[in-house]
């Protein structure tokens, strides 16, 4: 073996030096390295670069590439000695010096890895900037060595890392792009040492004046937030400080920041299970909204996905506070100008508009040959048969559009409305109200998507949710945006239909709270409500048509009755609350007329009777219906008389409710006739209980006027007779005693004087209006409805017996 070593030729490398570098003792390798350093210095002084290059080649091939660890160590110390001897000239041989050393960073022997760190340190120390072409490989290897299990290797890598940082900071030609590419990969390491190493490098580069790291922030922001959730407090603190510095830099130069590229990253981390990560991400979102303003509108849906669930985090108050602030700031970004729509928007979101355009296009192709009218789409007016001009599509549609996308926002809101948290559902409904207030036209076009989830929310356990839900429904039901949308459709048809009649403008109805339902200009349009995709083909209610409520009012009222019919518990528990709130949000007359029309067609007679009983009790006792009660009590207008007749037809499902509404409207003669018909009905225990409640109701402040009228028996003898009729129907009970005592207080008078005094009374406007009411027809209707109830009760009884 000794003979073979002696015979081995190391080329330009002196044999004694080669033998020393291969020795297993460190001292001998060190001595050989010093000898090699002197040799290289002599060659460097002579300018014999070829000989130096050959020696470096031999050190790589015959030492570093050899499996023997001692040979590797000798080769590494030899390359380090070569670099030291060359000094500033080492850069000429950087390709011979650096790659062999880097190949040893992954060696299995920890001592070899340590010698590699030491060797590269010496090479970098003398070559400085010349080593930067290998920076990406060096950075990658040092990042791995930062997590090395050997303490000495880790320390050696740390010293090398400091030197490389110094070289980078002093170099004006550092390749940041290459570094970021490597950083994107290494930043996802789970090693705490590597994470610390990464954050330190980011901190260093951000401090270099000629490097604009903000430009690259989207590339590694995700990894920074992952590091922020590290179990180590020191690493978390280091990362938090670094992120805080980035926030300050963004604040000073927001125009140079790509907010959009970072938005999705923040949305993901806003849903982190780690409290600090979640709180920091929300702070960033809030900061982005404040700095970028309306530039954030295209990202609104994503931000809402992150923010809305966080507003309910009571166990994380800091997170909740930031989420609420961000939610309010985002809401304020939306303005009325976001409600502008162009033709493409309508074609996309309004099926009826597409049909109108298609029809007009078909008509246009037939009429173009006649050249009888100017059909240029650029025309500011369209004149139809000499009629006053109507606005063209180009004048209805502003040409500009904002970046706010409503459709994805609605999808997020409808999804979050199913969130188990009450606070989140409340925040969602407030968003819907805000959108209806500022974007009435666009919201109206998407109402089909909202309605199913809004209807289901009426069963919510939270009264606050139900209340806000009703507000949103009321907004949709009374929005005058429908008039504008109909105008757009009409303009699309009229643009190419010169034979059509000029459209008329439907009245614009606003909610009682006075909010404008549309920011669009007033336009001439055709009236009526067309069926849209996703809607049930239900005929519009008279109340909706008369008062210019939208087609969604009809849909809502129909579905509400259906919901009460299928969920009787909801009717009992929440029915009065829902109806009272609706009467606050919309005109009570519209609500009650709609209920009356729907119940008139109700096939479930038992449910109809129950529904009428509830509606009647609300009508008689609710503060919200005080004005409507007064209107019915006075019957001074034709509308009030029509309302009485409308209610009467449906109230006939419940005899006691029918009598009570007659008492309310002071139609005592008819009430007396109705009570006389009770003898022909099946007076059940339920009906007697309802009469009992009616007697109690007459003792309430609602019927003060009725009790005072008992002081004039000559003028209100039908009232007295009706009350005696109720007294005769009642069994001996507390209600019987109450009513008997009340009637005992009526002043006595002779029956003969009744007719004479009634005959002398003047005819009032109320009397003239009531003369037009067919009370006999109403009574016949009552009898017909009660016959149906009797037949239904009989059929039900037969079915029960069969079972």
NORLINLIN-V33056 format. One record per backbone hydrogen bond with DSSP energy under -1.0 kcal/mol. NH is the residue of the N-H (numbers start at 1). CO is the residue of the C=O. E is the energy in kcal/mol with one decimal. If there is no record, write none. Layout:
# NORLINLIN-V33056
[[NH:CO:E] [NH:CO:E]]
This chain:
# NORLINLIN-V33056
[[5:1:-2.2] [6:2:-2.3] [7:3:-2.0] [8:4:-1.4] [13:10:-1.8] [18:14:-2.4] [19:15:-2.8] [20:16:-2.2] [21:17:-2.4] [22:18:-1.3] [29:25:-1.8] [30:26:-2.8] [31:27:-2.4] [32:28:-2.4] [33:29:-2.1] [34:30:-2.0] [35:31:-2.0] [36:32:-2.4] [37:33:-2.3] [38:34:-1.8] [39:35:-2.1] [40:36:-2.7] [41:37:-2.0] [42:38:-1.9] [43:39:-2.2] [44:40:-2.7] [45:41:-2.3] [46:42:-1.8] [48:43:-2.3] [49:47:-1.9] [52:48:-1.5] [53:49:-2.6] [54:50:-2.2] [55:51:-2.1] [56:52:-2.3] [57:53:-2.0] [58:54:-2.4] [59:55:-2.3] [60:56:-1.4] [61:57:-2.7] [62:58:-2.9] [64:59:-2.1] [65:60:-2.1] [66:63:-1.0] [72:68:-2.0] [73:69:-2.6] [74:70:-2.5] [75:71:-2.8] [76:72:-2.5] [77:73:-2.6] [78:74:-2.0] [79:75:-2.4] [80:76:-2.1] [81:77:-2.1] [82:78:-2.3] [83:79:-2.3] [84:80:-2.2] [85:81:-2.4] [86:82:-2.0] [87:83:-1.8] [89:86:-1.8] [90:87:-1.8] [92:89:-1.7] [93:90:-1.6] [94:91:-1.1] [96:93:-1.2] [97:93:-1.6] [98:94:-2.4] [102:98:-2.5] [103:99:-1.8] [104:101:-1.4] [105:102:-1.3] [107:104:-1.4] [113:109:-1.8] [114:110:-2.3] [115:111:-2.7] [116:112:-2.1] [117:113:-2.0] [118:114:-2.3] [119:115:-2.8] [120:116:-2.7] [121:117:-2.0] [122:118:-1.9] [123:119:-2.3] [124:120:-3.0] [125:121:-2.2] [126:122:-1.2] [127:123:-2.4] [128:124:-2.4] [130:127:-2.0] [131:128:-2.0] [132:129:-1.8] [134:131:-1.9] [135:132:-2.5] [138:134:-2.6] [139:135:-3.6] [140:136:-2.2] [141:137:-2.4] [142:138:-2.9] [143:139:-2.4] [144:140:-1.3] [145:141:-2.5] [146:142:-1.6] [147:144:-1.4] [148:145:-1.9] [154:150:-2.2] [155:151:-2.3] [156:152:-2.5] [157:153:-2.7] [158:154:-1.8] [159:155:-2.2] [160:156:-2.2] [161:157:-2.4] [162:158:-2.0] [163:159:-1.8] [164:160:-2.5] [165:161:-2.2] [166:162:-2.0] [167:163:-2.2] [168:164:-2.5] [169:165:-2.5] [170:166:-1.3] [171:168:-1.1] [176:174:-1.3] [179:175:-1.6] [180:176:-2.8] [181:177:-2.1] [182:178:-1.8] [183:179:-2.9] [184:180:-2.4] [186:182:-2.2] [187:183:-2.3] [189:186:-1.6] [195:191:-2.4] [196:192:-2.4] [197:193:-2.4] [198:194:-2.6] [199:195:-2.5] [200:196:-2.2] [201:197:-1.9] [202:198:-2.4] [203:199:-2.5] [204:200:-2.3] [205:201:-2.7] [206:202:-2.1] [211:208:-1.6] [213:211:-1.1] [216:213:-1.1] [219:216:-1.9] [220:217:-1.0] [221:217:-1.6] [224:220:-1.9] [225:221:-2.1] [226:222:-1.6] [227:223:-2.4] [228:224:-1.7] [229:226:-1.0] [230:227:-2.1] [236:232:-2.3] [237:233:-2.6] [238:234:-2.4] [239:235:-2.6] [240:236:-2.8] [241:237:-2.4] [242:238:-2.0] [243:239:-2.6] [244:240:-2.2] [245:241:-2.0] [246:242:-1.9] [247:243:-2.0] [248:244:-1.8] [249:245:-2.2] [250:246:-2.7] [251:247:-2.2] [252:248:-1.5] [253:249:-1.4] [256:253:-1.3] [257:254:-1.4] [259:257:-1.3] [263:259:-1.1] [266:262:-2.1] [267:263:-2.4] [268:264:-2.0] [269:265:-1.9] [270:266:-1.8] [271:268:-1.1] [272:269:-1.4] [278:274:-2.4] [279:275:-2.8] [280:276:-2.6] [281:277:-2.5] [282:278:-2.2] [283:279:-2.1] [284:280:-2.2] [285:281:-2.3] [286:282:-2.8] [287:283:-2.4] [288:284:-2.9] [289:285:-2.4] [290:286:-1.9] [291:287:-2.5] [292:288:-3.2] [293:289:-1.4] [295:292:-1.8] [296:293:-2.1] [297:294:-1.5] [299:296:-1.5] [300:297:-2.0] [303:299:-2.3] [304:300:-2.5] [305:301:-1.8] [306:302:-1.3] [307:303:-2.9] [308:304:-2.1] [310:307:-1.1] [313:310:-1.6] [314:312:-1.7] [320:316:-2.5] [321:317:-2.6] [322:318:-1.8] [323:319:-2.3] [324:320:-2.5] [325:321:-2.1] [326:322:-2.6] [327:323:-2.5] [328:324:-2.3] [329:325:-2.3] [330:326:-2.5] [331:327:-2.0] [332:328:-1.6] [334:331:-1.0] [338:335:-1.5] [339:336:-2.0] [340:337:-1.3] [346:342:-1.8] [347:343:-2.6] [348:344:-1.6] [349:345:-2.3] [350:346:-2.4] [354:350:-1.9] [355:351:-2.2] [356:352:-2.3] [357:353:-2.7] [358:354:-2.6] [359:355:-2.6] [360:356:-2.5] [361:357:-2.5] [362:358:-2.0] [363:359:-2.3] [364:360:-2.5] [365:361:-1.7] [367:363:-1.5] [368:364:-1.7] [370:367:-1.3] [379:376:-1.8] [382:390:-1.4] [387:384:-2.7] [390:382:-1.4] [396:392:-1.5] [397:393:-2.1] [410:406:-2.6] [411:407:-2.0] [412:408:-2.0] [413:409:-2.6] [414:410:-2.8] [415:411:-1.6] [416:412:-2.7] [417:413:-1.6] [418:415:-1.3] [419:416:-1.8] [425:421:-1.9] [426:422:-2.7] [427:423:-2.3] [428:424:-2.3] [429:425:-2.2] [430:426:-2.2] [431:427:-1.8] [432:428:-2.1] [433:429:-2.3] [434:430:-2.3] [435:431:-2.7] [436:432:-2.4] [437:433:-2.0] [438:434:-2.0] [439:435:-3.3] [443:439:-2.4] [444:440:-2.0] [445:441:-1.6] [446:442:-1.1] [447:444:-1.2] [449:446:-1.1] [450:446:-1.0] [451:447:-2.5] [454:450:-2.2] [455:451:-2.6] [456:452:-1.9] [457:453:-1.4] [458:455:-1.2] [459:456:-1.4] [460:457:-1.9] [466:462:-2.0] [467:463:-2.7] [468:464:-2.3] [469:465:-2.6] [470:466:-2.4] [471:467:-1.7] [472:468:-2.2] [473:469:-2.3] [474:470:-2.7] [475:471:-2.1] [476:472:-2.2] [477:473:-2.7] [478:474:-1.8] [483:480:-1.0] [485:481:-2.6] [486:482:-2.7] [487:483:-1.7] [488:484:-2.1] [489:485:-2.2] [490:486:-2.6] [491:487:-2.8] [492:488:-2.2] [493:489:-2.0] [494:490:-3.4] [495:491:-2.0] [496:493:-1.0] [500:497:-1.6] [514:511:-2.0] [535:532:-2.0] [538:536:-2.3] [545:541:-2.4] [546:542:-3.0] [547:543:-1.8] [549:544:-2.2] [550:477:-3.0] [553:550:-1.4] [555:551:-1.9] [556:552:-2.9] [557:553:-2.7] [558:554:-2.2] [559:555:-2.4] [560:556:-2.7] [561:557:-2.1] [562:558:-2.1] [563:559:-2.5] [564:560:-2.5] [565:561:-2.1] [566:562:-2.0] [567:563:-2.3] [571:567:-1.5] [572:568:-2.2] [573:569:-3.0] [574:570:-2.7] [575:570:-1.3] [578:574:-2.9] [579:575:-2.6] [580:576:-2.6] [581:577:-2.3] [582:578:-2.2] [583:579:-1.9] [584:580:-1.0] [585:581:-2.1] [586:582:-3.0] [591:587:-1.9] [592:588:-2.8] [593:589:-2.4] [594:590:-2.3] [595:591:-2.5] [596:592:-2.4] [597:593:-2.5] [598:594:-2.4] [599:595:-2.8] [600:596:-1.4] [601:598:-1.2] [605:603:-1.4] [608:604:-2.4] [609:605:-2.3] [610:606:-2.2] [611:607:-3.1] [612:608:-2.4] [613:609:-2.2] [614:610:-2.1] [615:611:-2.7] [616:612:-2.8] [617:613:-2.0] [618:614:-2.2] [619:615:-2.4] [620:616:-2.2] [621:617:-1.5] [622:618:-2.5] [626:623:-1.8] [629:625:-2.5] [630:626:-2.2] [631:627:-2.1] [632:628:-2.4] [633:629:-2.6] [634:630:-2.2] [635:631:-2.4] [641:637:-1.8] [642:638:-2.7] [643:639:-2.3] [644:640:-2.1] [645:641:-2.2] [646:642:-2.5] [647:643:-2.7] [648:644:-2.5] [649:645:-1.8] [650:646:-1.1] [651:647:-3.4] [652:648:-1.2] [653:650:-2.0] [654:651:-2.3] [658:654:-2.3] [659:655:-2.2] [660:656:-2.4] [661:657:-2.2] [662:658:-1.5] [663:659:-2.3] [664:660:-2.3] [665:661:-2.2] [667:662:-2.1] [668:666:-1.4] [671:667:-1.9] [672:668:-2.6] [673:669:-1.9] [674:670:-2.6] [675:671:-2.5] [676:672:-1.7] [677:673:-1.1] [680:677:-1.9] [681:678:-1.4] [683:681:-1.2] [684:682:-1.2] [688:684:-2.1] [689:685:-2.1] [690:686:-1.8] [691:687:-2.1] [692:688:-2.3] [693:689:-2.0] [694:690:-2.1] [695:691:-2.3] [696:692:-1.9] [697:693:-2.6] [698:694:-2.1] [699:696:-1.0] [700:697:-1.9] [703:700:-1.2] [704:701:-1.5] [707:703:-2.0] [708:704:-2.2] [709:705:-1.6] [711:708:-1.7] [712:709:-1.7] [715:712:-1.1] [716:712:-1.7] [720:716:-1.8] [721:717:-2.4] [722:718:-2.4] [723:719:-2.4] [724:720:-2.5] [725:721:-2.1] [726:722:-2.1] [727:723:-2.2] [728:724:-2.1] [729:725:-1.4] [730:726:-1.7] [737:733:-2.2] [738:734:-2.5] [739:735:-2.6] [740:736:-2.5] [741:737:-2.6] [742:738:-2.1] [743:739:-2.5] [744:740:-1.7] [745:742:-1.1] [746:743:-1.4] [756:752:-1.1] [757:753:-2.2] [758:754:-2.4] [759:755:-2.1] [760:756:-1.1] [768:764:-2.2] [769:765:-2.3] [770:766:-2.5] [771:767:-1.4] [772:769:-1.2] [773:770:-1.4] [775:773:-1.7] [778:774:-2.2] [779:775:-2.4] [780:776:-2.3] [781:777:-2.5] [782:778:-2.4] [783:779:-2.4] [784:780:-2.5] [785:781:-2.5] [786:782:-2.3] [787:783:-2.0] [788:784:-1.8] [789:785:-2.0] [790:786:-2.3] [791:787:-2.5] [792:788:-2.5] [793:789:-2.4] [794:790:-2.1] [795:791:-2.4] [796:792:-2.3] [797:793:-2.2] [798:794:-2.2] [799:795:-2.2] [800:796:-2.2] [801:797:-2.1] [802:798:-2.2] [803:799:-2.1]]
